[in-house]
Amino acid sequence: MTDRVAEARGTISDRKATTDALVKLCFLDAQVSVEEIARIQREKIEESNRAVMEMSTPVTPIWDGILLLPLIGVMDSERTREIMNRTLSSISLHNARVLVLDISGVGVMDTGVANQLIKITRATGLMGCDTIISGIAPSIAKTLVELGVDVDAISTTATLRDGFRRALKLTNTDVAASLNA
């Protein structure tokens, strides 16, 4: 196109202005295309992040009145906010009386995340649901103590199995009778 403009009649300044306008138009078109591709990629990444977040916070009813939330991987403030929202919604939806929050799959936890987990236990309590935290690793126990958390106010167990047993006791569930019914 610029070659044709150069061969066209008119003053040199008119041809230069036309060429400059064409170049700007091409760059503008390229910029719009790049921005659209970037927007689509951002949307796909956000969608993937939402899907991962949903899969990484599965609040599951495991017995009448008992929910299980197994946590695995890295915990951050965004994920703990999502856990709080999903947990409280699930408690309401399932009329849960006990939540077993299993953190055996969490290797490291900073004080902010530990504090947020304590807030989750308090919020569930306000909804009439007892929370049992199972699978506390030594490093996490240390973090909770360093936070000055009143550990007597938190129900904890060493294993998920122990947490489930305690949940059954809290709900006065007779497993044998339930299975035979």
C-alpha angles and dihedrals in degrees: 000000000000089000090054091048089051090053093046123100121256137078121314091244091053091050091047091050091049091048091048090050091051092049091049090049091052092048091047091051090049091048092051090050093049092048091050092050090049091049091052091048091050090051092050091049091049090048091050091048090052091050092049091047091052092049093045094055105048108168101192131185106231100171138359105300094359126106128188125208112182112192120204132176134003119356122208135167095265092052093047090052089053090048090052092051095046094044096051091045091050092048090054094043096049099032087235121189097186133035119194107204106194113196098169089114093057111091101181132023128180123217093259093056092043089052090050091052089053088052089053090055090050093048092049089050090055087057091053094256122127116220124213116193110206133185100033110180120216093252092052092047088053091050091051092050091047088052088058091238114172094243091186088067092056123075108222137172132188096232140027089242090057090046092053091048090052091047090053090051092049091053092043089236119171101204095194092051091046092051093048094049 
